[in-house]
Amino acid sequence: MLLADRSAYAPGTLDICGDPSLRRYWLDLFRHHMASASALVAREHADDPAFVEGMQRATEAFIAHVDTIAADATTGPFDTLTLCDARERALRAAGVDDPFRRVKARENAAALALLPAVLAEIDALHEAQRLEALVLGIFAGNVFDLGSHATAALWADGDAEFAVVRSRLAPRPWLVDDLDRFRKRFDAPIHRALLFVDNAGSDIVLGMLPFARECLRRGARVVLSANRTPALNDVTHDELVALVEEAAQRDEALRAAVSSGQLAIVTSGNGLPLIDLRTLGPELRAEIERHPPDLVVLEGMGRAVESNWNARLRVDALKIAMLKDVSVARHLGGSLYDLVCRFEPAG
């Protein structure tokens, strides 16, 4: 529905089967990340031994799966998307639904407390300055990502505060910097915008909600689309509904948009940090048929870079993310924490 050429579409960006060093890197990364996640869950859920035990079973099962792949160089095809799927299957099989739910709830509350000040800061800017500030906010919010070793370490050390991260972002020009091209599109009428959002906490609340609000202010109908089921610290549909309700209590513009239906929340049907645009859920497919978007935003390294970087859409597309993995950054010719703001007119 969104793809310019469905037959040519492949969601994954990295070929980790054909390169032995890349293969080792990603398999090691998935092993170590799962072990780290298990340790985090043990700390967060020390009062729930059954949950911690389930997480340990899931970790052992998933690492065994990765070891099986690593032992046979002919195994394939696989990519980061299929590895993420295997991890979620291991969690569900062990009875672990959402291992990061407590962390997300805490970060959501902290971000909501900051939202009025962030919105007031944006509203005080001249029109010409506002878009860049919103994009910087998306980059800064996107650092709350427990699926990345680098940013998970920042969060654990208390170095992922929104304002601090925003002040330290790489200056323009960014690694991929289509902001000026996108500004021309953003200044033209946008009738319907579809935003595929990423993480909970500062990412959705201080990054994507202010951007959505600006689209609303310019007259667009905005659809926010999140995962149906948990994956890492991605915001889920149910969490997003509650977050928008709480944000609307803090901001009149959001409250009016929710009340009028100008702002809608529709699950993507997805359950992974990456997204295959061929497998959108029935609710979102129906939404797209009723209200075809003229702008799609894919936010976050998983949805915009590790998947869909090479995808051409039938509508204008913005792919925006902070690069939080050295391998992904090198694939694009960049470095850790480089920023990408890629605008692609309709294919």
DAQUILIN-V10206 format. One record per helix or strand of 3 or more residues. SS is the DSSP state (H for helix, E for strand). FROM is the first residue (numbers start at 1). LEN is the number of residues. If there is no record, write none. Layout:
BEGIN
[[SS:FROM:LEN] [SS:FROM:LEN]]
END
This chain:
BEGIN
[[H:6:3] [H:20:25] [H:49:23] [H:80:14] [H:101:23] [H:127:15] [H:149:8] [H:162:6] [H:179:9] [E:192:5] [H:202:16] [E:221:5] [H:237:14] [H:252:9] [E:263:3] [H:282:9] [E:295:5] [H:301:6] [E:316:7] [H:326:6] [E:339:6]]
END
